[in-house]
Amino acid sequence: MAELFARARALAETGRRSVLGITGAPGAGKGTVAEAVLAELGPAAVIVPMDGFHLANAELDRLGLAERKGAPETFDAAGYVALLRRLRAGGRGTVYAPRFHREVEESFAAEIAVPAEVPLVITEGNYLLLDREPWSQVPGLLDECWYLAPDEELRVRRLIDRHVRHGRTPEQARRWVLRSDERNAGLVAATSDRADLVVRGDPG
């Protein structure tokens, strides 16, 4: 983890607003690594997850995409790109970002504050390196992007445990992971060669 901390600190010390991306398949540990970097850098960084741009459940129902929640088309990708442009530009004033709450499976608007003086924004999510519009605009808005590649058995086990913690039975969780999350994981795995750094195994 020391190498990751050093790379993040260097980004925070460029003298301008920098954006660090952390990507990988569902369950890869993106949020855990982002939180570790935040704890190391303190007020010099803030986390703005991609997950805040989940479409609302009512909109997923309207579009017939409820069973695909988590797939690229179930996010407001254009909105995410627009926010990254604002964050990267810096400037005066505070920029606000949405936060996704797993306990209710919905995003709340304007919950994350990014003050102008914060030099590093950490953004984490599955599709930061996906080569399809409008996702393909994201890499150009990142100063660096890390791809997390943990042990696959551990990653799937963590995913199942996460779904169980948020209300699914173990069998429901396993079915969802194997049907939906793993389909998305295949898309994400194909993007690893676009990362600036591939972190294999447990970065801790």
N, C-alpha and C positions, 0 to 999 in steps of 0.2 A: 504493500500500500504506500510505502514511502515514495516510490517513483511517481505514483499518481498524485500524491500530495504536492510533490515538487513541480510537476507539470502544471497543475492547477494554480499553484502560487505564482508561477511565472506568467501565466495568463492574467492573473489579477494585478500584476505589477507592470503592465505595458504602458500605463499612463492614459489609457482610454478604456471604454467599455468593451469587454470581451465576452463571448458566449461559448461555453463548453457544452458539447453534446455527449450524452452517455446513452448508448443503444444496445440492443441485444434482444433475444427472443423473450416471450413472456416467462417470468420466473427466473430470469438470468441474474437478478440482484441489482438492477439499475437503481432503484430507490435506495437500497442499502448503501451502495457506493456513493451516490449523490449525498446522502446524509452524512457519511463519514468525511467527505471532502468539506461539506459545510461546517461540520464540527471543528475541523482543522483550521479553516480560514476565518471562521467567525463572521463578524460584520462585513468582511470584504466580499461576501458572496450571498446569493439568494437562489433558491431552487424554484424553477417554473416548469412543472411537469407537462408533457404533452397530453396526459390523460384529462386535463381540464377541458379539453376540446371534444370529449365524447358528445355525440348528439343526445339530446334528452330522450328518455324512454318513450314518451308520447310520440316524438318524431320518428323514432325507430319503428314503432308500431305502425305509424302512418305509411312509412316507406316499405314495410314488410321485411325489416332487417333485424328484428329483435333477436332472432336466433343466431345472428352473425355479429352480435355486439363484440367489439374488439377488433374487427376486421378493418382494413384501411378505409373502406367506404362508410364506416359508421362514425367517423370523426369529421369535424369542421376543419379540414386540413387548410383551406384557404384562410380561415380565421387565425389558425396557429401561425402560418407564414406571416400574416400581417402583424401579429404581435411580436414575432421574432425581429421583424424589420424595425419596429418601434424600439424594442429593447436594445438592439445593436446600435441604433443611432444615438442612444443616450440623450443628452440634452437636459433641459430643466424640468423639474416637476417629477412627481411619482407616477409610474405606470402600474396599472392594476391588471392582474391576471386571474383567471378562474381556477378553482381547485376541485378535483373529483373526490367524492366521498363514497367509498366502497360500501359503507354500512347502509346507504340508501340508493346506491348505484346511480347517482346524479351528480352533476357539477353545479357549484355555486359561483356566480359571477363575482368578479372584483374582490376576491378574498385574499389574494397574494399581492402584497405591496412591494414594488421594486423602486426604492428611492434613487434619485439621479446620481447620488454619490457612491453607490455600490459598484465596484469595478468589474465584478464577475457574475454573470448569470449562468447557472447550471440548468440545463434542460435535459430531461431524460424521457425516453419513450421508445416504442418498438420501431417506428417507421422513419427515423431521422435520415436514413440513407436509402430509402425506397426510390427506385428509378421510375416513377410515374407522377404525372402532374396531379395536384400541385406540390406533392411531397418532394419532388426532385428539386424544388427551389430551396429546400431546407439546408443542404450542405453548404451552399454559398453564403449562408447567414451564420455559419458556425466557424469559430477560429480553430477549433480542434474537435474531433469526434472519436470517442473510445467505443469499441465493440466488446461486450462481455461475453465470454464463451466458457461457462462453467461446465462441470460434469453433467451430461444429459440426464442421467438417472436422478441425480440430486435436483436438477431444475424442475423436472416433471413432478417429483415428490413435493417440492416446495409449492408448486402451483396447486396441486390437489389440496394440500394443507390450508392454503390461503382461501380457497373456495369453501372449505369446511368451516373455517373460522367466521366466514361471512354468511353462514346460514344453510349451505347445501349439505345434504347427507354425503358420506364418503362415496357412495355409488353415483349419486348425481354429480358430484365434483369430478370423479374419474371420467364419466361420460362426457361432461362439458370439455374437460381438458383434451381428451383424445379426439373429440369431434371438431371443436372450435379453436382452442388455444394452439393445438399442434399444427393445424392448417396454417394459422398465422405465423407460427414459428418457422415453418418452411420458407415463407416469403422473406422473413427477416434474415434467416441464415444466408440467403443468397446475396445479402448486401454487405457481408463482412469485409470483402476485399476493397470496399470504398472507405474504410475507416482509417484514421491516422494511426491508431494503436489498437491491436487486438489483445485483450487481457484473457489469457487462458487459465482455467482453474479458479481457485478461490483467491482473490486479490489480497485478502487479509493474511 
